[in-house]
Amino acid sequence: MSAYQVDRSRDAPARLGRYELIGHLATGGMAEIHLARLAGEGGFEKIVVVKRLLPELVAAPAYVAMFLDEGKLVSRLDHPNICEVHELGKDGAEYYLAMPFLDGVAVHELIARPRDPDRLGQLRIATGVIVQACAGLHHAHELRDADGGPAALVHRDVSPSNLFVTSAGHVKVLDFGIAKVRGAAETEVGTIKGKQQYMAPEQLLGEPLDRRCDVFALGIVLFELATHQRLFKRASDYLTARAVLEEPVPRADASDPAVPGALADVIAKALARKREDRYATAAELAAAVEQAMAPHGGIAGASLIAAAVTSTDELSQMRTRQARVIGEAKSRARPSDTQLDAAGTVPLRGTAPPLEPDTEITKPARRRSIVIALVLGLAVLITLLVIVPRLAPAPVKGVVADAAVAVVAADVQPLAVVDGPDAGDRHGGASASGAPIERPGDSPTDRPTDRPTAGPTVDPTAGPTERPTDGTTDRPTGVVRPIRRGQLSIDSTPYATIYIDGISLGVTPIVKRPLAAGRHKLRAVLKDGRSKELMIDIPANALARPIQLTW
């Protein structure tokens, strides 16, 4: 929910039930998240989030059951620190959950921030967030079954990406997709569900779980919020598991001396490898955190947390992306689906605005307008057919001779200008929307209208171009071939801006973004200026291996 990437290449329906899907947000292992709109009578409109079961999993009964269990389970949880579910629905073969849209940032955004000179203030925010998360999880752990007995619910996937801090300063526990209650089907042998760097040792070992595995995960998140350092993240899942199971667990005050010793003691107890040595409940952990911070001004309340969230660039960037997604969706909507303006009219995109009420067009004026239009049209046609061909210069090698043909073709499919009949599969150069990628200052209004007099400009994302090697230059010119493209998926923790051959693709996560097939230079840049570079290969007509960046 933390980033907005409009991805129209995904095979998602325009609507699910009552909800119009207007923007793709993210894709996980079991579902994808969409920004959606619910419209009602009298101009009522509400922005929500729709979680859609991946189409390839609809035929798998186990995944369908897990998805339905999440909806039914969360509907039984009523707590301000748990993200509720508005609706569990099915539209044709599609299963979906409708949830409230949350304005704020995920906890991993807070972890990724640099340490502030006011370290005590940051620690108060960190502990305030954890105490609210503890409250939500304790409510879930206390859930009762139909007979009144404990349901023994365990979240099993507590992590910074599943804890969300709203702009009002409230923490929401998200994604009970792999939560487990007593009597549920056992996890498939040989599989581990959750994120390994936030798993308790017993979870990694496949042992029976109780609420204390969520307490261990909360201890990891608190360590990372307090120190702004990853605790168990390693280069591979194997090394991560070894770190959780075997490596000495550092104390938080050893990693960052600004952490009070009493708070470091609380974190160390929550991270005890033997579950018997941990806090028995999330409520006990919350009480211990509050006691440890009491001499230092106490934990931050909702107002202080809200101020910390709303004063950041991350939230303003996400709000900007949200507004862009909604605006683009409204501009694509049909008049019947678009909310009427105050005058009761819906101007179509690219048409003139409606006439003022006192404007009148008489029949003679209409007739004169038609005659003038016909005369002008005939004159333009004669000019195009007779005069322009005599004045037009000879086409230049490597350039499409008829600009009108290139424009019309570009509206149908991304094109590349090639030097001969064999080069069509070796060119590319398109943005995510399928149109040529524009550089700063290269908007349609800024481009020169004169035709080039030299060879074509090569887009950095267009892929390699092969020239004749036989010494000849008289290859057929003006041949247009479709570009071969593949797709790129990349995510980063913390989020990063992604550049391909120097051209920005936007902020992660980026899912199935179309790119020209071939080899490209990828550069990822964090907000604090740190960057990574690597070479990637995009296969033709296929998805490249997904990339997950960690820092």
C-alpha positions as CSV (number, residue, x, y, z in Angstrom):
1,M,0.0,0.0,0.0
2,S,3.0,2.2,0.3
3,A,3.6,2.9,-3.4
4,Y,1.5,3.7,-6.5
5,Q,2.5,2.2,-9.8
6,V,0.0,2.3,-12.6
7,D,0.5,-1.0,-14.4
8,R,-2.0,-1.5,-17.2
9,S,-0.1,-4.5,-18.6
10,R,-1.5,-6.8,-15.9
11,D,-4.5,-8.8,-16.9
12,A,-6.7,-7.3,-14.2
13,P,-10.5,-6.6,-14.7
14,A,-11.8,-3.1,-14.8
15,R,-14.2,-3.9,-12.0
16,L,-14.6,-6.4,-9.2
17,G,-18.1,-6.5,-7.8
18,R,-19.0,-2.9,-6.8
19,Y,-15.5,-1.6,-7.1
20,E,-13.8,0.1,-10.0
21,L,-10.0,-0.8,-10.1
22,I,-8.1,2.4,-10.8
23,G,-4.5,1.6,-10.0
24,H,-2.2,-1.4,-9.2
25,L,-0.3,-1.0,-5.9
26,A,1.6,-4.2,-5.3
27,T,1.8,-7.9,-5.9
28,G,2.6,-10.6,-3.3
29,G,2.9,-14.3,-3.4
30,M,-0.8,-14.9,-3.1
31,A,-2.6,-11.7,-4.1
32,E,-2.3,-8.4,-5.7
33,I,-3.4,-5.0,-4.3
34,H,-5.4,-2.4,-6.2
35,L,-6.5,1.1,-5.5
36,A,-10.3,1.1,-6.1
37,R,-13.2,3.4,-6.1
38,L,-16.7,2.8,-4.8
39,A,-19.3,5.1,-6.4
40,G,-22.9,5.6,-5.1
41,E,-25.9,7.7,-5.4
42,G,-25.8,11.5,-5.4
43,G,-22.1,11.7,-6.2
44,F,-21.0,9.5,-3.3
45,E,-17.5,8.3,-3.8
46,K,-15.1,6.4,-1.6
47,I,-11.5,5.3,-2.3
48,V,-10.7,1.8,-1.0
49,V,-8.2,-1.0,-1.4
50,V,-9.1,-4.3,-3.1
51,K,-7.0,-7.4,-2.5
52,R,-7.4,-9.8,-5.4
53,L,-6.4,-13.5,-5.3
54,L,-3.9,-14.1,-8.1
55,P,-5.7,-15.6,-11.2
56,E,-3.2,-18.5,-11.4
57,L,-4.2,-19.5,-7.8
58,V,-8.0,-19.6,-8.4
59,A,-7.8,-23.2,-9.5
60,A,-5.9,-24.2,-6.3
61,P,-8.4,-25.0,-3.6
62,A,-5.8,-24.6,-0.8
63,Y,-5.1,-21.0,-1.7
64,V,-8.7,-20.2,-2.2
65,A,-9.5,-21.6,1.2
66,M,-6.6,-19.6,2.7
67,F,-7.8,-16.4,1.1
68,L,-11.4,-16.9,2.2
69,D,-10.2,-17.8,5.7
70,E,-8.4,-14.4,5.9
71,G,-11.6,-12.5,5.1
72,K,-13.7,-14.5,7.6
73,L,-11.1,-14.3,10.3
74,V,-10.5,-10.5,10.1
75,S,-14.2,-9.9,10.0
76,R,-14.3,-11.3,13.6
77,L,-11.6,-8.9,14.8
78,D,-12.8,-5.5,15.8
79,H,-10.0,-3.3,17.1
80,P,-8.6,0.1,16.2
81,N,-5.1,-1.3,15.6
82,I,-6.3,-4.0,13.1
83,C,-7.1,-3.1,9.5
84,E,-10.7,-4.3,9.0
85,V,-12.3,-5.9,6.0
86,H,-15.3,-4.2,4.4
87,E,-16.3,-7.1,2.1
88,L,-15.3,-10.6,1.0
89,G,-16.7,-11.2,-2.5
90,K,-16.5,-13.2,-5.7
91,D,-17.0,-11.8,-9.2
92,G,-17.1,-14.6,-11.7
93,A,-14.0,-16.6,-11.0
94,E,-12.3,-13.7,-9.1
95,Y,-12.1,-13.7,-5.3
96,Y,-11.4,-10.3,-3.6
97,L,-11.3,-8.5,-0.3
98,A,-12.3,-4.8,0.1
99,M,-10.5,-2.9,2.8
100,P,-10.2,0.7,3.8
101,F,-7.6,2.9,2.1
102,L,-5.0,3.9,4.7
103,D,-3.2,7.3,4.4
104,G,0.3,6.9,5.9
105,V,3.5,4.9,5.7
106,A,4.5,1.3,6.5
107,V,6.9,0.9,9.5
108,H,9.8,-0.1,7.1
109,E,9.7,3.6,6.0
110,L,10.4,4.6,9.6
111,I,13.3,2.1,9.9
112,A,14.8,3.3,6.7
113,R,15.1,6.9,7.9
114,P,18.5,8.2,9.1
115,R,19.0,8.6,12.8
116,D,17.8,12.0,14.0
117,P,19.9,14.2,16.3
118,D,16.9,14.0,18.6
119,R,17.4,10.3,19.2
120,L,15.2,10.2,22.3
121,G,12.3,11.7,20.2
122,Q,12.8,8.9,17.6
123,L,12.8,6.3,20.3
124,R,9.6,7.6,21.8
125,I,8.0,7.3,18.4
126,A,9.4,3.8,17.9
127,T,8.1,2.5,21.2
128,G,4.8,4.2,20.7
129,V,4.3,2.4,17.4
130,I,5.2,-1.0,18.9
131,V,2.9,-0.6,21.9
132,Q,0.0,0.1,19.5
133,A,1.0,-3.0,17.4
134,C,1.1,-5.0,20.6
135,A,-2.5,-3.9,21.4
136,G,-3.8,-5.0,18.0
137,L,-2.0,-8.4,18.1
138,H,-3.1,-9.1,21.7
139,H,-6.7,-8.5,20.6
140,A,-6.2,-11.0,17.8
141,H,-4.5,-13.5,20.1
142,E,-7.4,-13.4,22.5
143,L,-10.0,-14.3,19.8
144,R,-12.6,-16.8,20.9
145,D,-14.1,-19.6,18.8
146,A,-17.8,-20.4,18.4
147,D,-17.8,-22.4,21.6
148,G,-16.2,-19.6,23.6
149,G,-12.8,-21.2,23.9
150,P,-9.5,-19.6,22.8
151,A,-9.1,-19.7,19.0
152,A,-5.3,-19.7,19.5
153,L,-4.8,-17.4,16.6
154,V,-1.2,-16.7,15.5
155,H,-0.4,-14.0,12.9
156,R,2.9,-15.7,11.7
157,D,3.9,-12.8,9.5
158,V,4.5,-9.8,11.7
159,S,7.0,-7.6,9.9
160,P,7.6,-3.9,9.1
161,S,5.7,-4.1,5.9
162,N,2.6,-5.5,7.7
163,L,2.5,-2.7,10.3
164,F,1.1,0.5,9.0
165,V,1.2,4.0,10.6
166,T,-1.6,6.3,9.5
167,S,-1.3,10.0,9.2
168,A,-3.5,10.2,12.3
169,G,-0.9,8.4,14.3
170,H,-2.7,5.1,14.5
171,V,-0.9,1.8,13.9
172,K,-2.7,-0.9,11.9
173,V,-1.8,-4.6,11.8
174,L,-2.2,-5.8,8.2
175,D,-2.3,-9.1,6.3
176,F,-3.7,-12.0,8.2
177,G,-3.4,-14.1,5.1
178,I,-1.3,-16.8,6.7
179,A,-2.6,-16.4,10.2
180,K,-3.5,-19.7,11.8
181,V,-6.2,-20.7,14.4
182,R,-6.6,-23.9,16.3
183,G,-8.0,-26.7,14.2
184,A,-7.0,-25.2,10.9
185,A,-5.3,-27.3,8.2
186,E,-1.6,-28.0,8.9
187,T,1.0,-26.2,6.8
188,E,2.2,-28.3,3.9
189,V,5.2,-30.4,4.8
190,G,8.4,-28.8,3.7
191,T,7.0,-25.3,3.5
192,I,7.5,-22.3,5.8
193,K,5.1,-19.4,5.7
194,G,6.3,-15.9,6.5
195,K,9.4,-13.7,6.1
196,Q,12.4,-15.6,7.4
197,Q,14.2,-12.6,8.8
198,Y,11.2,-12.0,11.1
199,M,10.5,-15.6,12.1
200,A,11.0,-17.1,15.6
201,P,13.3,-20.1,15.8
202,E,10.4,-22.5,16.4
203,Q,8.7,-21.2,13.2
204,L,11.9,-21.9,11.1
205,L,12.1,-25.4,12.6
206,G,8.5,-26.2,11.8
207,E,7.4,-26.7,15.4
208,P,3.9,-26.0,16.7
209,L,3.4,-22.3,17.2
210,D,1.7,-20.1,19.7
211,R,1.4,-16.3,20.2
212,R,5.0,-16.1,21.5
213,C,6.3,-16.4,17.9
214,D,4.5,-13.1,17.2
215,V,6.2,-11.6,20.3
216,F,9.6,-12.6,18.9
217,A,8.7,-10.9,15.6
218,L,7.7,-7.7,17.5
219,G,11.0,-7.8,19.3
220,I,12.8,-7.8,15.9
221,V,10.8,-4.9,14.6
222,L,11.4,-3.0,17.9
223,F,15.1,-3.6,17.6
224,E,15.2,-2.3,14.0
225,L,13.0,0.8,14.8
226,A,15.2,1.6,17.8
227,T,18.6,1.2,16.1
228,H,17.7,1.8,12.4
229,Q,19.6,-1.4,11.6
230,R,18.5,-4.8,10.2
231,L,18.8,-7.6,12.8
232,F,18.8,-10.9,10.9
233,K,18.7,-9.9,7.2
234,R,21.5,-11.7,5.4
235,A,22.4,-12.4,1.7
236,S,20.3,-15.6,1.4
237,D,17.5,-17.3,3.2
238,Y,19.9,-20.0,4.4
239,L,22.2,-17.4,6.0
240,T,19.2,-15.6,7.5
241,A,17.9,-18.8,9.1
242,R,21.4,-19.5,10.5
243,A,21.5,-16.0,12.0
244,V,18.1,-16.5,13.7
245,L,18.9,-19.9,15.0
246,E,22.6,-19.7,15.9
247,E,24.3,-16.3,15.8
248,P,24.6,-14.3,18.9
249,V,21.8,-11.7,19.1
250,P,23.3,-8.2,19.7
251,R,21.9,-6.0,22.3
252,A,20.2,-2.8,21.1
253,D,22.3,-0.5,23.3
254,A,25.5,-2.1,21.9
255,S,24.3,-1.4,18.4
256,D,23.2,2.1,19.3
257,P,24.3,3.6,22.6
258,A,21.4,6.1,22.5
259,V,19.0,3.2,23.3
260,P,18.3,3.2,27.1
261,G,19.6,0.1,28.9
262,A,16.1,-0.7,30.3
263,L,14.7,-0.7,26.8
264,A,17.5,-2.9,25.5
265,D,16.7,-5.4,28.3
266,V,13.1,-5.5,27.1
267,I,14.2,-6.1,23.5
268,A,16.6,-8.9,24.6
269,K,13.9,-10.7,26.5
270,A,11.5,-10.5,23.5
271,L,14.2,-12.0,21.4
272,A,15.0,-15.0,23.6
273,R,15.4,-18.1,21.5
274,K,13.6,-20.3,24.0
275,R,9.9,-19.2,23.9
276,E,9.6,-19.9,27.6
277,D,12.1,-17.1,28.3
278,R,10.1,-14.5,26.3
279,Y,7.1,-12.4,27.3
280,A,4.1,-14.6,27.4
281,T,1.8,-12.2,25.7
282,A,2.0,-9.1,23.5
283,A,0.3,-7.2,26.3
284,E,3.2,-8.1,28.7
285,L,5.7,-6.8,26.1
286,A,3.8,-3.5,25.7
287,A,3.7,-3.0,29.5
288,A,7.4,-3.6,29.7
289,V,8.2,-1.1,26.9
290,E,6.1,1.6,28.6
291,Q,7.8,1.0,31.9
292,A,11.3,1.2,30.3
293,M,10.5,4.5,28.6
294,A,8.7,6.1,31.6
295,P,12.0,7.8,32.8
296,H,12.6,9.2,29.3
297,G,9.3,11.0,28.7
298,G,7.2,7.9,28.0
299,I,6.2,6.5,24.7
300,A,4.8,8.8,22.0
301,G,1.0,9.1,21.7
302,A,-1.0,9.3,18.5
303,S,-0.5,13.0,18.1
304,L,3.3,12.8,18.2
305,I,3.4,9.8,15.9
306,A,1.1,11.6,13.5
307,A,3.4,14.6,13.4
308,A,6.4,12.4,12.7
309,V,4.6,10.7,9.8
310,T,3.0,13.7,8.2
311,S,6.2,15.8,8.2
312,T,8.0,13.3,5.9
313,D,8.6,13.3,2.2
314,E,7.5,9.7,1.9
315,L,3.9,10.5,2.7
316,S,3.7,13.6,0.4
317,Q,5.2,11.5,-2.4
318,M,2.6,8.7,-1.9
319,R,-0.2,11.3,-1.8
320,T,1.0,12.8,-5.0
321,R,1.1,9.3,-6.7
322,Q,-2.4,8.5,-5.3
323,A,-3.8,11.7,-6.8
324,R,-2.2,11.0,-10.1
325,V,-3.6,7.5,-10.2
326,I,-7.1,8.7,-9.3
327,G,-6.8,11.6,-11.8
328,E,-5.8,9.2,-14.6
329,A,-8.6,6.9,-13.8
330,K,-11.2,9.6,-13.9
331,S,-9.8,10.9,-17.3
332,R,-10.2,7.3,-18.7
333,A,-13.7,6.8,-17.3
334,R,-16.8,7.0,-19.6
335,P,-19.2,9.8,-18.9
336,S,-21.8,7.4,-17.5
337,D,-19.2,6.2,-14.9
338,T,-17.9,9.7,-14.0
339,Q,-19.2,11.8,-11.2
340,L,-21.1,14.8,-12.7
341,D,-19.8,18.3,-12.0
342,A,-21.8,21.1,-10.4
343,A,-23.4,22.0,-13.7
344,G,-24.5,18.4,-14.4
345,T,-22.3,18.0,-17.4
346,V,-19.3,15.7,-18.1
347,P,-17.0,17.3,-20.7
348,L,-15.3,14.5,-22.7
349,R,-11.5,14.6,-22.8
350,G,-10.3,16.5,-25.9
351,T,-13.6,18.1,-26.7
352,A,-14.7,21.7,-26.3
353,P,-16.3,22.8,-23.1
354,P,-20.1,23.0,-23.1
355,L,-21.7,26.2,-24.3
356,E,-22.9,28.8,-21.9
357,P,-26.7,28.9,-21.4
358,D,-27.2,32.2,-23.3
359,T,-25.2,31.0,-26.4
360,E,-27.3,30.4,-29.5
361,I,-26.4,29.0,-32.9
362,T,-28.9,29.8,-35.7
363,K,-29.5,27.6,-38.8
364,P,-28.0,30.1,-41.3
365,A,-24.9,30.3,-39.2
366,R,-24.7,26.5,-39.2
367,R,-25.0,26.3,-43.0
368,R,-22.2,28.9,-43.5
369,S,-20.0,27.0,-41.1
370,I,-20.5,23.8,-43.1
371,V,-19.8,25.5,-46.4
372,I,-16.6,27.1,-45.1
373,A,-15.4,23.8,-43.6
374,L,-15.9,22.0,-46.9
375,V,-14.0,24.6,-48.9
376,L,-11.1,24.5,-46.5
377,G,-11.0,20.8,-46.4
378,L,-10.9,20.6,-50.2
379,A,-8.1,23.1,-50.3
380,V,-6.0,21.1,-47.8
381,L,-6.6,17.9,-49.7
382,I,-5.4,19.4,-53.0
383,T,-2.3,20.8,-51.2
384,L,-1.5,17.4,-49.7
385,L,-2.0,15.5,-53.0
386,V,-0.4,17.9,-55.5
387,I,1.9,20.5,-54.0
388,V,3.5,18.9,-51.0
389,P,4.9,15.8,-52.8
390,R,6.8,18.1,-55.2
391,L,8.3,20.2,-52.4
392,A,9.2,17.3,-50.0
393,P,12.9,16.4,-49.8
394,A,14.1,12.9,-50.5
395,P,14.0,10.7,-47.4
396,V,17.1,10.4,-45.4
397,K,18.6,6.9,-44.8
398,G,17.5,5.4,-41.4
399,V,14.6,7.8,-41.0
400,V,10.9,7.1,-41.7
401,A,10.1,9.1,-44.8
402,D,6.4,9.8,-44.0
403,A,6.0,11.2,-40.5
404,A,2.2,10.7,-40.7
405,V,2.7,7.0,-41.2
406,A,5.0,6.9,-38.2
407,V,2.5,8.7,-36.0
408,V,-0.4,6.5,-37.0
409,A,1.7,3.3,-36.5
410,A,2.9,4.5,-33.1
411,D,-0.7,4.7,-31.9
412,V,-1.1,1.0,-32.7
413,Q,2.2,-0.5,-31.5
414,P,5.6,0.7,-30.4
415,L,7.9,0.9,-33.4
416,A,11.5,1.1,-34.2
417,V,13.2,2.4,-37.4
418,V,15.5,-0.2,-38.8
419,D,18.2,-0.2,-41.3
420,G,17.3,-3.3,-43.1
421,P,15.0,-6.3,-43.2
422,D,17.0,-8.3,-40.7
423,A,17.3,-5.7,-38.0
424,G,13.7,-5.6,-36.8
425,D,14.2,-7.8,-33.7
426,R,17.2,-5.9,-32.5
427,H,15.6,-2.6,-31.6
428,G,13.4,-1.3,-28.8
429,G,12.7,1.7,-26.7
430,A,9.4,2.2,-25.0
431,S,8.1,3.3,-21.6
432,A,5.8,1.3,-19.4
433,S,2.8,2.7,-21.2
434,G,4.1,1.5,-24.5
435,A,4.9,5.0,-25.8
436,P,8.4,6.3,-26.4
437,I,10.1,7.3,-23.1
438,E,10.2,11.0,-22.7
439,R,13.2,12.7,-21.2
440,P,13.0,16.0,-19.2
441,G,12.2,18.8,-21.5
442,D,11.0,16.5,-24.2
443,S,7.3,16.8,-23.9
444,P,5.2,17.0,-27.1
445,T,5.0,20.8,-26.8
446,D,8.8,21.1,-26.5
447,R,9.9,18.9,-29.4
448,P,11.1,20.5,-32.6
449,T,8.7,20.0,-35.6
450,D,11.4,19.8,-38.3
451,R,12.5,16.5,-39.6
452,P,16.0,15.4,-38.7
453,T,18.6,15.7,-41.4
454,A,20.9,13.1,-39.9
455,G,20.5,9.5,-38.6
456,P,17.8,8.7,-36.0
457,T,18.3,9.5,-32.4
458,V,18.7,6.3,-30.4
459,D,16.8,5.9,-27.2
460,P,19.0,4.5,-24.4
461,T,16.3,1.8,-23.7
462,A,15.9,0.8,-27.3
463,G,18.4,-2.1,-27.2
464,P,21.4,-2.8,-29.4
465,T,21.5,-1.8,-33.1
466,E,23.4,-3.9,-35.6
467,R,24.9,-2.1,-38.5
468,P,26.0,-3.7,-41.9
469,T,29.3,-5.4,-41.7
470,D,29.8,-6.0,-45.4
471,G,30.8,-2.4,-46.1
472,T,27.6,-1.5,-47.9
473,T,25.3,1.3,-47.0
474,D,22.5,0.8,-49.5
475,R,20.2,-1.3,-47.3
476,P,16.5,-0.7,-47.7
477,T,15.4,2.3,-45.6
478,G,12.2,3.2,-44.0
479,V,11.3,-0.3,-42.9
480,V,9.3,-0.4,-39.7
481,R,9.3,-3.4,-37.4
482,P,7.5,-4.1,-34.1
483,I,9.8,-3.8,-31.0
484,R,10.3,-7.0,-29.0
485,R,9.8,-6.4,-25.4
486,G,10.0,-8.2,-22.1
487,Q,9.0,-7.3,-18.5
488,L,10.8,-6.2,-15.4
489,S,9.7,-6.6,-11.7
490,I,11.8,-5.0,-9.0
491,D,11.3,-4.1,-5.3
492,S,13.5,-2.5,-2.7
493,T,13.6,-2.2,1.0
494,P,13.7,0.7,1.7
495,Y,12.0,2.0,-1.5
496,A,14.2,3.3,-4.2
497,T,13.9,5.2,-7.5
498,I,14.8,3.0,-10.4
499,Y,16.6,4.2,-13.5
500,I,17.0,2.1,-16.7
501,D,19.8,3.4,-18.9
502,G,19.5,6.8,-17.2
503,I,15.7,7.1,-17.6
504,S,13.5,7.0,-14.5
505,L,10.9,4.2,-14.2
506,G,9.6,5.5,-10.9
507,V,9.6,4.3,-7.3
508,T,9.5,0.7,-6.2
509,P,7.7,-1.6,-6.2
510,I,7.6,-1.9,-10.0
511,V,5.7,-4.9,-11.3
512,K,5.8,-6.4,-14.8
513,R,7.0,-3.1,-16.4
514,P,7.4,-3.6,-20.2
515,L,10.9,-2.9,-21.4
516,A,12.8,-3.4,-24.7
517,A,14.3,-6.9,-24.8
518,G,18.1,-6.9,-24.4
519,R,20.7,-5.8,-21.9
520,H,20.2,-2.7,-19.8
521,K,22.0,-0.8,-17.0
522,L,19.8,-0.5,-13.9
523,R,20.5,2.0,-11.2
524,A,18.6,2.2,-7.9
525,V,18.8,5.4,-5.8
526,L,17.6,5.8,-2.2
527,K,16.3,9.0,-0.7
528,D,19.6,9.5,1.2
529,G,21.6,9.3,-2.0
530,R,22.9,5.8,-1.7
531,S,22.8,3.9,-5.0
532,K,23.4,0.5,-6.6
533,E,24.1,-0.4,-10.2
534,L,23.8,-3.7,-12.0
535,M,23.3,-5.0,-15.5
536,I,20.1,-6.8,-16.3
537,D,18.9,-8.9,-19.2
538,I,15.3,-8.6,-20.4
539,P,14.1,-11.6,-22.3
540,A,11.9,-11.1,-25.3
541,N,8.2,-11.8,-24.7
542,A,8.8,-13.0,-21.1
543,L,9.2,-11.7,-17.5
544,A,12.8,-11.3,-16.3
545,R,13.7,-12.9,-13.0
546,P,12.3,-10.6,-10.3
547,I,14.8,-8.4,-8.4
548,Q,14.7,-7.8,-4.7
549,L,17.1,-5.1,-3.5
550,T,18.2,-4.8,0.2
551,W,20.5,-2.2,1.7
